[in-house]
Amino acid sequence: MHKNQHIKILFFTVAYIFLLSNYVIAQYPTVREKIINIPTFDDRLLHYGYYVGINSYDFKFSYEKDYYADKFKDVEVQSKSGFNVGLIGDLRVNKYINIRIEPGLYYSKRDLIFEHPILTDESDRLREVKSTYIHLPLIVKFSAERINNFRPFVLAGISKDFNLSSNHKNIDDNYSNVFRTEPQNINYEIGLGFDFYLFYFKFSPSIRGIFSMQNELIPDNVIPKSDSPWTGGITKMVSRGFAINLTFE
């Protein structure tokens, strides 16, 4: 085969590959550059979604001044995993700030173990605290610049909880194995997460801390109240928790 024929074959081969690659790129832009999914999603004034997730709550206790002088021990809190589901309404303020309402249902369980000289039976020392919260947060979302189909963000806000399992109307107390809490409380929340822009929707995993600002303890009915081996030495009890949410918008 002559040299000119080699050159022609090489020329036509290169030309064929070039034309074929242009055709492929035209048909499948990902070969050339990153596809930007739902590029105008964040320009909407309003949008909606839902979330599912898990949570874990505990309690933070404050005690009377002489609590430790009497050689009493801290109440031990054993946190259990719970779940949360809810809806999202999102209002765009500007390119980087959104205001969100995220009404949801949060279920959690905590075991409290009390150490007191008169509490000798395991059943007396252990109290199960089950909480079913109607959770109503107002959240401000601060987002960074979008990078292709990825965008980090931080969250901050306040929330109102209505505890449907508080036992606050129950006339019985710990002497009848009933642990009571206030039916409502106010929290502040902080968190962070990431937006992933998929082909049809936005998927956003996030984690947040939830911190109650109100005393949730209802003391036992005994008089004086300090005589209760469960609530007598406690001055304040507030919830602390974290939630991991998977959001679909």
Number of C-alpha atoms within 10 A of each C-alpha: 5 6 8 9 10 11 11 11 12 12 11 12 12 12 12 12 11 12 12 12 14 14 11 14 14 12 10 12 11 12 13 12 9 10 14 15 16 14 12 8 13 16 12 10 12 14 15 14 16 17 21 19 18 18 23 20 23 22 21 15 18 16 16 13 11 10 15 12 8 9 11 15 11 17 19 16 18 14 18 14 13 19 18 21 19 19 17 18 16 20 17 17 14 12 12 14 16 19 19 21 18 21 21 19 19 22 22 21 20 20 16 20 19 21 19 17 9 9 14 10 8 10 10 19 18 17 19 15 19 19 21 19 22 19 22 19 22 18 20 20 24 17 19 15 11 15 10 13 17 17 16 17 19 17 22 18 18 17 20 18 21 18 22 16 16 23 20 18 10 10 11 15 18 18 14 9 14 18 24 22 20 18 19 16 19 18 21 17 19 18 18 17 20 17 20 20 21 13 12 9 14 19 18 20 17 20 19 19 20 22 21 22 14 15 19 19 20 18 20 23 15 14 9 9 13 15 13 18 21 25 22 18 23 20 14 17 21 18 18 16 17 18 22 20 22 17 20 18 19
